[in-house]
Amino acid sequence: MRHLISVADLERTDIERILDRAESFAEVGRRDIKKVPTLRGRTIVSLFLEASTRTSSSFELAAKRLSADVVSIRSSGSSADKGESLQDMVATLSAYDPAAFIVRSPEVGAASLVTRWTEASVINAGDGKHEHPSQALLDLFALRRRMGSIEGASVWFVGDVLHSRVARSGIQAFTKLGAKVTVCGPPTLIPRGIEALGCSVSHTLEGSEKADVIYALRLQRERMGEAFLPSLREYAARYQIDSRSLGPRQLLMHPGPVNRGVELASDVIDDPRSLIAEQVASGVYVRMAILYELLSGSGPRRESGEATTTTDIARHPEIGQPA
């Protein structure tokens, strides 16, 4: 792997390898000193041209735990405010000789374009309503830890599927690991032809009681006009997940941030059936594994004594020392 742009580029074996490596980094994360020297001397550019809390912070923490130097660029206060193009920004930042660009943009295909303008690896951290592959991988990681296996599991994505890059990546990733996926929402919020990704479609919650996992999607009001919904009250009445609609053995997921009282009732967010906090925690380990997968074999020659494999990272005592 050189880039991570789309889940479609990953085979099942690629996904499982990343998840297994994330388990090793989770073991490191339980230690007092959490940094490893894997990417010492490498530079990672975090280029976020769209608002983000969870993705940007976890990618930055993941890079720093791998001992990389991180350059963080946000649209507000950057040269983007002055009209500089994405291509020119990448050219400027390439002067720092980065090993990787982590790119979030409101424009579909932005991360793919960046691969044409740099020799560095590129990670798509969300491009418009297209894809968000690292979110799908961390969701799989959190769910696999809770369920043990995803093979044959029934997963319902409920809500604003039309504007959700999380849903597009998630459908592909979950089906590649053997899950059966259904998307559910108002007809105006279900994209035409979504079944081509390998899922089925429902416009009501009828039948969702048989699902193993309910994955509620954020209602992305910033991406839609008034024509998509009659009202938030009507949407909540038909599609909100609360303690009564969530079965005793069902698991609940949400990519965050949550619109409390809209897609989820407050009583289920902190419920034991909820994996929301586990999804956030998983982000650091999975994004460490992604950076490791893309960069560990292409950097400067390792210093003597540095870990060379994920197994070494989890096992070697020098990992407990400052990087």
Stockholm file with secondary structure:
# STOCKHOLM 1.0

chainA/1-323         MRHLISVADLERTDIERILDRAESFAEVGRRDIKKVPTLRGRTIVSLFLEASTRTSSSFELAAKRLSADVVSIRSSGSSADKGESLQDMVATLSAYDPAAFIVRSPEVGAASLVTRWTEASVINAGDGKHEHPSQALLDLFALRRRMGSIEGASVWFVGDVLHSRVARSGIQAFTKLGAKVTVCGPPTLIPRGIEALGCSVSHTLEGSEKADVIYALRLQRERMGEAFLPSLREYAARYQIDSRSLGPRQLLMHPGPVNRGVELASDVIDDPRSLIAEQVASGVYVRMAILYELLSGSGPRRESGEATTTTDIARHPEIGQPA
#=GR chainA/1-323 SS CCCBCCGGGCCHHHHHHHHHHHHHHHHHHTSSSCCCSTTTTCEEEEEECSCCSHHHHHHHHHHHHTTCEEEEEESTTSGGGGTCCHHHHHHHHGGGCCSEEEEEESSTTHHHHHHHHCSSEEEEEEETTTBCHHHHHHHHHHHHHHHSCCTTCEEEEESCCTTCHHHHHHHHHHHHTTCEEEEESCGGGSCTTGGGGSCEEESSSTTGGGCSEEEECCCCGGGCCGGGCSCHHHHHHHHCBCTTTSCTTCEEECCSCCCBTTTBCHHHHTSTTBCHHHHHHHHHHHHHHHHHHHHTTSSSCCCTTCCCSHHHHHHCGGGGSCC
#=GC SS_cons         CCCBCCGGGCCHHHHHHHHHHHHHHHHHHTSSSCCCSTTTTCEEEEEECSCCSHHHHHHHHHHHHTTCEEEEEESTTSGGGGTCCHHHHHHHHGGGCCSEEEEEESSTTHHHHHHHHCSSEEEEEEETTTBCHHHHHHHHHHHHHHHSCCTTCEEEEESCCTTCHHHHHHHHHHHHTTCEEEEESCGGGSCTTGGGGSCEEESSSTTGGGCSEEEECCCCGGGCCGGGCSCHHHHHHHHCBCTTTSCTTCEEECCSCCCBTTTBCHHHHTSTTBCHHHHHHHHHHHHHHHHHHHHTTSSSCCCTTCCCSHHHHHHCGGGGSCC
//
